[in-house]
Amino acid sequence: MLQNTQKELRMAKTHSEIKLFHLHGTKEGVVSVAHITEPYGPKSEPVVSIGISLNGNALNPEWKVHIPYENIDDLIEALELAKKEFGKDYVPNESATPLDTDEGTGGD
């Protein structure tokens, strides 16, 4: 995994940190948000990179996702909905309906 992250950093033209903050519920974990130009080589579109590092190493996160700028509004909308519908105090009931009923979305 470290090799992939290092390779990606070499491929990216620039990596500009936007925000770094503590990951709730961890001792050293951080969430990093960065702007990356040419993340996949020359002429690739810039992205926002969101990384999660449990050991505090923002340059080599264990998990990350690249979000094209064209999808940021949709992501923000989804995060706001998650916070509103399933926030910190959410307790599921037996009649709860899964949000990912479309077979083309969701995990696994």
Steps between C-alpha positions, in 0.01 A plus 500: 500500500786739581642447152167594340479821706858594417439425131189716507687788661765472227232498229311801641627834383405676824360394835365799698368434850164672559413381849623249756292406804482239776298184425243469779523181702871445438812587694718619208271473199468786253286590202681686226343690214722606211483636145693285253578602144566237236442215751525228236763655277515783245169650390293316767240720670568637851328338797439551868671222694355397836731281705458318831807408701461322833865557592503872417703476178301723265740442208445123509137444599367148539182600312438768244255605236540739208197712423480683166406864552187438291373264775568715807149646523348151485742379769418795726129436452544132589708584809245756619221245449698236692555743786133603506352151466759288683690744720681422821185419694341280232350174627366272224156351538369179351310680225806683369543467124853473356597797282694286250208302362629558144718201411747732324593681821620411844776278631595138448 
